[in-house]
Amino acid sequence: TGNALQLWIGKCLRCHGQVGAGDGPDGPATGARNRTDDSWQASVSDRRIADSIVQGRGRMPSFPLDPESTRNLVNLV
């Protein structure tokens, strides 16, 4: 299982940036969403975030993590 912060750094930071604003080095090219936006946070369920992580979504690749690591990363998001 992975620590959520380590997972974020290793798998998410390049597109989503340090705090999830979509401003990572590859963020603009991939159209990474701003995960810090309150309206986005209110509109998305933990299940959808988990599904996006494990299965991928749009330009985001899949990251088939174990359930505990996925939960930890969802909680971080």
N, C-alpha and C positions, 0 to 999 in steps of 0.2 A: 504494500500500500504506500501511497505517497502523501507527503505533507502538502497541504493545499498551496502554500506559498511556493514551494519548490516546483510543483506542477504548473502553477501560473507562469513562473519564470521560464520553465522549459518548454511549455506548449502554447501559451497564450500571449505572452508579452510582445512578441514580434509584431503581432497585429493589433492587439487590444491595448497595448501600452502598460505602463507601470500601475496605473490605478483603474484601468478599464475604459478610458475615454476614447478608445479607437485611434489613438495617436502613436502607436508603435511604428517602428521603421517601415513595416509593410502594411500598416493600417490603411492609408489612403488608397493604395493600389488594390487592396482586397475589399474595400468598402466596409471595414470593421465597424460594428456598431459602438456607440457610446453607452457602455453599461452603467455609467454613473447618472444617466438621465432618469429623473424621478418618474416621468411618465412611462418610460420603458420598463422600469422596475415594477411599477404598478400593473402593467399590462401582461406580464409574463409569469408563468407558474414555474415552480422549482422543477416539475416534471419536464416541462418544455426545455428548460436549460439543460437538464441532465440528458435528455434525448439528443439535443444539439451537440453536446460534448461527445457522447458515445457514438452517434450515428453520422455526425456532420450535418451541416445545413448551408445551403448556397455554396459560397466559396470556401467555407470553413471545412477542413478535413475532419474525418472521424478520429476520435481518440478512445479506443475501446479499453477504458480503465476498469479496474475492479469496482464493485459497488461502493465500498467505503471511500475510495479515492474520489469517485464521482461525487458522492455526497459532500465530501470535504470541499471540493472545488465549487460545487453549487452554492454551498454556504458562503464561500469567499465572494462569489459573484453577487 
